[in-house]
Amino acid sequence: MNTWTRRLWSAILLGGQVLVHLLMGKIHVRNTREQMSMV
């Protein structure tokens, strides 16, 4: 593996993690809002 493929893979992995984090965050925010309104 040369440096370019390594960088590409790390960029893809980081991007995927960020996307997952954002999606999970949106779901989490929705859940917390529902819980707050119930309380």
C-alpha positions, 0 to 999 in steps of 0.5 A: 500500500502506498501513501495515497491509497492509505490516505484515501482509505482513511478519508473514506473511513473518517467520512463514514464515521462522521456520517454515522455520527451525524445520523445517530446524533439526529436520532438521539436528538429526536429521542431526547426531545420526545423524552423531554416533552413527556417529562 
